[in-house]
Amino acid sequence: MQSVIEVLSWTLLVILLLSGLAGVLLPILPGALIIFVGALLHKILTPEWLSWTTVIILGVLVLVERLLDFLGTMIGAKWLGATRWGIFGAVVGGIVGLFFGLPGLILGPVFGALVGEIIFARRSLGLSAKAGVGAAVGFGLSTVARIALALLMILIVITDLITG
């Protein structure tokens, strides 16, 4: 019975680590959270392998990843001159964009910032478009950071498994 649990634990860990990495790129899957759940399940099913310190560090990194996701778009929009309305629009556009796949994730913040700037801040099309581009740049940079964070999380798990 113990070997069945071990096989299940290792299988789940590998599947969830790979799914988590894919989830950083796919809008449907919460990548870092999936990596964390994989490590947590592995720790619960086979307690002798991962340390609780690793699981806690991964939990903190999940929070950092979520923060990066929202802040990246906001900072990018602000960097290229968005007002609070453009930033708010970029965040709302990003949330709405979740329901439209990868194009929605990219275009949602752009159109959200554009609409927020034009309608609520009453800014020109040129300045509004600049804020939208900033939102897209911020989203792109936050995506790169989230990929790096997911790879770091996987590296932490692998390191703990090898050295633990």
Secondary structure, 3 states (H helix, E strand, C coil): CHHHHHHHHHHHHHHHHHHHHHHHHCCCCCHHHHHHHHHHHHHHHCCCCCCHHHHHHHHHHHHHHHHHHHHHHHHHHHHCCCCHHHHHHHHHHHHHHHHHHHHHHHHHHHHHHHHHHHHHCCCCHHHHHHHHHHHHHHHHHHHHHHHHHHHHHHHHHHHHHHHC
